[in-house]
Amino acid sequence: MIYKAFQNEKLSALGFGSMRLPVKGGVYADIDERATAEMVDYAMAHGVNYFDTAWGYHDGASERVMGKILSAYPRTSYNLASKFPGYDLSNMGKVEAIFEEQLKKCGVEYFDFYLFHNVCEMNIDAYLDDARYGIYTYLKKQKENGRIRHLGFSAHGAYGVNERFLQAYGKDMEFCQLQLNYLDWTFQDAKRKVELVRSYGLPVWVMEPLRGGKLASLPAEAEKTLRALRPGESIPAWAFRFLQTLPEVCVTLSGMSNFAQVKENIDIFSVDRPLSKEEWNALQGIARAMTGKGTLPCTGCRYCTSHCPKGLDIPKLIEQYNEHSFTGGGFLAPMYIGTLPEDKRPSACIGCRSCEKVCPQQIKISEMMKDFAARLQQA
């Protein structure tokens, strides 16, 4: 395992993300605890010492399950990270109650790392309104009391949002977690965000290194290009090698859903293999080709689904929309949508925009649904 220096500690370069744990019967909130425990055990045995969870992951079940599984190990043998769920504005006045509940759910007396979750356009004003909500003051106090060892923030917002947050609280932040991968390096302005964070002297934690799994496999021509450059390298490994090329990156979180993914990722992080200039340019060329097809930047976080009054599987519908847009039509998306009940199709969207209020990517989901329904009707 590669380790990165952080203050006076060594953190595993690979962090165990718990947003996409194995589940039973396809039910997001019903985590397969036995399978997850096997994954954690292998990760611990092979040097992973950073485990990331959050209030909303698996509809609230992730913190409980991860805390339960990790309780089998000495508390000082791992780092546990969680986050204040500011992606939902109704939580803003509940920081103390939520933090106390998180400690209980995880069965711990402190968090090694704790984050302001999902700093973005919809919540930046609330996060910065400390007089009203007191989130910053409360979390800073918990750090002073030793209940938070390291305080940071995760951000999906645009450059200007991150800048505002850092101007206000940057002096007290110790790290920043960004959506960072070779697709978003220019597509979501990740390069400038990294430079901004670096200007404050903060290391970068990475989320969505595989873009919700989208970079685990590529179009045939792209895969051919990469295999010619590194015959022995897997396609997912290229995304991680891209991150290994960036000196600002400390911990890369990967949301792993099965044992095979844990093993593969640990194998990748057993050695540091940054990209050459030629390899870097090849990846950027592939990214430009992928993002030039009118796709939407959904990462499958599923925050939207709990706010949809119609119970639509929004990430799956966006996935199908992107496929339909990328291929310029085709039969795959219409075939899939045709298997759904009428009340679970894009046409069932009532345009209430509740989902858009919690979308980290700020996707105009209601407009996508309307467009998708029209395209499917035409097809």
N, C-alpha and C positions, 0 to 999 in steps of 0.2 A: 504493500500500500504506500502510495505517495503521501507525504505529510507536508503541511504548510505551516509556517510559523505565524502565530497570531499572538501578539503581545508576548507573554511568557509561556505560551502553550503551543502544543503541536496538534493541529486538527487534520483529520483525514481529508484528503482532497476530494474524496467522494462522500457526499452526505446522503443519508437514507431518507428519502421523501416519503411521506405517508398520506398522500392525497389520492393515490390510485392503488390501494392495497387489494389483494384478492378478496372477492366477495362470494357469497352463496346465492345461487339462483338468480344472478344478475341484479340483486337488490343492493344498491349503493350503500345503504346504512348497515347491512348485515355482513360485517367483515368476517372472513374465514380466519379465526384466531389461530388455529393450529398451523395453517399454511404460513401465516404471517410470522408466527414464532420461529418456524424453521428458517425463514428468510433472515430474520433478525439474528438468530444464533449463528448462521453462516457468516453474516456480515461482521458480527462482533469477533468471531474466531479469525477473521481475515483482516482485522485492523480498522474497520470502520468505527469511528467514535463520535459521529455527529448524526443525530436523529431529529428530524423536523416534523412537527405536527401543527395543527391549528384548530381553532374553535369550530370552524365550519366544515372541515374535511369529513367526508363520509357522513354528512348530515349530523355531525356532532359526535360520532362514534370513534373517530381516529384517536383523539386524546386519551380516551378511556382505555382503548385497546393497547396503544403504544405504552402508556404508563404501566399497565398490568404486565405486559411482556417484559419490559425493561426492569421491572422490580426484581426480577430473578438475578440481576447482575449488581455488583457493587456500584453504589451511586457515583463514585468518582471515576468509574471506568468508561463512562459515556457522557456526552453533552446532549442535553435535551433542549430543543427550541420550540417555542410556541409564539402566538401572535395575538394582539388585540384586534378583534374583527371589525375594523372601521369600514369594511366594504359595505356594511349595512348601516345606514345612518341612524336607524332606531337604536343602535347599540351605544351611541356616542355618550349618553348620560349614564352609562352603566359600567364604567371602567373598573371600579372597585369590586362590584358584585361578580363581574365576569372573570376578573383576575383570580379572585378567591376560589371561584368554581373551577377554573382551569387547574389550579394547584391540587384541588381535591380529586378531580377526574384523573389527573396524571399520577396521583399518589406521591407527590414530591413536596418538599418544603421550599424549593427554589427552582427557577429556570436558569440554565446556563446562558441561554440566549433568548431574548424576547424582542419582538418587533412591533412597531406600528405597521399594521397590515394594509397593504394595497393603497398606498398614498396615490391619489389620482384626482382628476378634475372634479368628481362628484363629492369628495370629502375633504379636500385640502382646506377649505374655509373652516370647517368644523374642527379639524385637527389643530389648526392654528388659533382657534378661539379658546384659549386656555382659561380665560375668565369665566366662560360659560360651562365648559365641559371638564376642564381640569385633567385631561388625559396625560398631557406632558408632565404636569406637576406630580400626579399620582405615580406614574411609572418611574420618574426620576427618584421619588421617595423610596420606592421599592428597591431600586438599585442601591441607594444609600443604606438600606436596611439589610442588604445581602440576599434579598429574595429574587433579584435579577442580577446575574453576574455581568452580563454584557447587553447593552441596549442598542438597537439598530432599527432599521425600517426597510420594508419592501415597497417597491414602487412599480406601478404599471402606467403612471401618468406620463404626459409629455414632458419635454425638457424643462419648460417653464414652471411646471408644477413641482418637479424635483428641486429646482433652483429655489423656489419659495420656501419649501420645507427645510432645505439645508441652511438657508439664510436665517431662519428662525431658530432651528434646533441643532444645526450641524455641529456646534461646539460640544454637544453632549452625545452625539452619535458615535458608535464605534465601528459600524459596518453598514453596508447597504446591499440589499438583495434585489437584483434586477433580472428581468426577462432578457436573457442573452443567449444568442445562438447565431450561427452564420447566416440564417435567413433574415433575422431581425437586425443584424449589424447596421444595415442601412434602411431596411423596410420600416422599422420602428425607431429609428434614430438612436439605436443602442450605443453606437460609437461615441456620440456626443455625450450621452448620459454617463458612460464610463469615464470620460475625460472630466466631466463635472465632479463626479464622486472622487476621482483621484485628486482634484484640486483642493479638496477638503481633507486629504490625507487618509481617506477611508479605503479599506480593502473591499472587494466585491464578492458577494455570494451570488451564485447563479441559480435561477429557476428556469424551468422550461428549456433545458439544453437540447432536447430532441423535439421541441415544439409540439408537445402533447403526442409524441410518437410519429409525427409527420416526417421527421428526418431519419427515422429508422430504416426507411426504404425510399428509394428515389426512382424517377423515370429511368428506363433501361439505358438510354444514352448517357445519362449522368453517372450511373453506376459504372458503366464501361470506362468513362474518363477517369474516375477515381481508382478503379482497379488497375488501370494501366500505370498509374503513379505509385500506388502501394498495393501490390498484388496480395499481400497477406493481411491487409487491414479490412475489417468489416465496415459496412456502411454506417452503422451507429457510432463506431469508434471515431470516424471522421469528425463528427460533431463535438466529441470530447477532446480530440486533438486540437481542434480549433480553439477551444477554451484554454487548453494547456499552453497555447501560444501567447496568451494575454497575461502579462506579469501582474496585473491588478487582481486577477481571480485567485481567491483563497479556497473557498468551498463550492463545489458543484453539486447541487441537489438533483437527484434523479428519483422520480416517482415510479417505483418498481412494483409490478403487478404479479410477478411469479418468481419462483426460485431461479429459473433459467436466466432471467434478466439480472438478478442479483449477481449470479456467478459471472455472467458476461461482463458486467460493469466492473466488478472487482478485478477481473483479468485485465481489462483495459487500463485501470488505474494502478496496476502493478508496475507500470513503467511510464515515464514521461517522454512523449514523442511529439514535440511541437512541429508545426508545419514549416516547410520551406516557403520562400516567396512564390514559387511556381504553384505549389499546392494551395496556398492561400488564395491566389488569383483564380485558380480553378474552382474552388468552392464559391467564391463570390460570383463567378459567372453562372454557376448552377443556381445560386440564390436569385439572381436577377431574372433568370428564365422562369423560375417557379413563381415569383411574386408579380410577374407581368401578365398574369392571366385573370386578374379581377377576383382573386380569392379574398376571403375575410379572415382576420387573424385570431380565430377562436383557438384557445388552448385546451378546451374541455374541462375547465375548472368546476363547472356545474353550479356556480353561485346562482345563475339565472333560474335554474329549474325549481328551486324552492320558492321563487317569487312569481311563478306562472300560474294564474288561476285556472288555466285549462290543462295543466299537468303535461305540457308538451316537453318532449325530450329535445330541448333546444340545441345542445351541442351536436347531437346526432343529425338533426335537420340541417344545421350549418355545414356539417361535414358533407352531407349529400348536396347541398347547394354549391359548395366549393368544387366538388367533383363535377357537377353539372356545368358550372361556369368554366372550369379549367379545360374540360374536353369539348366545350361548345355544344353540348347536348348529350347525345348518347342514350343508352337504354338503362344503365345501371341505377341512376337516381330514380327515374320513373318506376322502375321495377321494385325498388325498395319501398318507395312511398306507397305503391299500390298494395303492399302487404299490411299497411297500417289501417286501423279503424278511421273512419271519417273524422272523428273528433280529436285525432292525434296527428293530423296532417297540417302542413303550413296554412292551408285555407281556414283552419280552426282558430288561428290567431285573431284576437279581438282588438289588437292594436293598443292595449292599455299602457304599454311601455314600462310596466313594473320590472321586467327583466333587465331593461336597459339601465335602470338606476343602480344595479349592483354589478354590471359587467365591467371587469377590469380593463378590457380592451376597448370599451366605449363603442361597441358595435351597435349600429342602428338596426336592432333585431326585427322590429316591427316592419321596417321598410324591406328588409331581406325576405321576411315571410310573405309579404304582399307580392314582391317580385317573383319569388320562387313559385307561389301559387299560380301566377299568371303564366310563367314559363311552362309549368307542368300542364296547364290547361291547353296551351298552344300545342304542346307535344302530343 
